[in-house]
Every structure is written in structure tokens, then in C-alpha cells.
């Protein structure tokens, strides 16, 4: 996607269909060493903005199968989406995206989907570090049942760390149909928790892989949430 105006049109269209918690994510390649400038533009535009529901995250992509250097995630109730009336004029939004575009090398792909399950006592930005797994699921019902059971069994080790599962309904990164997102404190916390689960929940993991149906891994990556506007809850 080469034009921020096209992105905005896609966002509006994506949130017109669904009546469940939804998201649209837009990937971008920032110009070198201009992350702070982009964040400042977001702060200036979205500070104190009130949303009808949800909000947005500005995120920095780290390692793994990434599609850019950063991404913007818009989320909320698709039937009650966007800023509250009177928050920003159309011209203000246009100027904001034009200013952000000055610090962007290129715009990448955009994907939209639903959040089917969320488990954890805190929002994703509570820890701020997330690993995302893109997967192609053959039987979504079987997978969701196995996923929810495994998350419940692992909750003692995960404590309040969030785990989410959802769909890609518009767009399919590397052929993925679904995604799983897990929140941690940082990379070290990620590795330590996984190690503990492999050692202490080996039987449970075996049952999970047996019962989830055919799944093809399309890649995974981790990220840091740089800015939060609105509320995930």
C-alpha cells in the first residue's frame, strides 16, 4: 500500500462489517532513526482523544518474520468504532497522516480480522512486549477448544500474562488464517516461561498438539508497544 489515504479508506471499510471485537493492522517501514519523530506525531494527534471504543497501538517490530519496522494497530467494537464525535476535524486527520508520511520510507500491507478469545487479567500494553504467531488453521473450532484448554492449564505459570487468539478476515500474511498473541515482560521472560512450560506441562502440550487439528505455522515475530491511545478493555 503506497498511500496513507488509501489506508484510511481501508480502515473505514474494514470496520463496517463485523459486530465483534475487531482490529486492523497497518505495517510500515520507517525512515532510519525517525521512530521518535513518528511517535511525537502520534502523541500530538491522539493525546487526550476519546474513542467510542478501543483505541490504537503504535508498535516497533523486532525479530522474526516481520513485514516492516513498525505497525499501527486499530482495535475496538466494529459497531461503535472510532473517535467520539467532535474530537478531531477531517482536516486535522489529513494533516496528521501527511506529517507521519514524511517519516515513512514505505507503507506495507494492511490486514483486518476479529479477536475471538482473550485470556489474562491485564491489557496487552501492561507488559508491552508481545510475540505473535501467524498460523493457517484447518479446523478453527477444534483449534479454539484446544487453545482455550491449553491456556487454562498454563495460567498458573503465565500468571496474568495475556494470551489472545483471532482471525485474519481481510488479507492473509504468508497464507495465515489466524493468529495467536502472547504478552511477556521482555525477551528473557518469554524464553524462561516457555522453558518452564515445556518442562512442567509436557503432557498437556502433547494433548494440545494432538487435539488442535491440522495447523501450518506461517511465521512468528515479536514487538514492543511504543504508544497506547484509548483502552483495550
Secondary structure, DSSP 4 states (H G I P E B T S, - for coil): ---HHHHHHHHHHHTTT-SSEEEEEEEEEEPTT-HHHHHHHHHHHHTT--BSS-EEEEEEEEEES-SSSEEEEEEEETTS-SBPTTSS-HHHHHHHHHHHHTTEEEEEEEEEEEEEEEESSS-GGGT-EEEEEEEEES-HHHHHHHHHHHHHHHHHHHTT--EEEEE--B--GGG-SEEEEEEESSHHHHHHHHHHHHHH-HHHHHHHHHHS--EEEEEEEEEEEEEEEE---
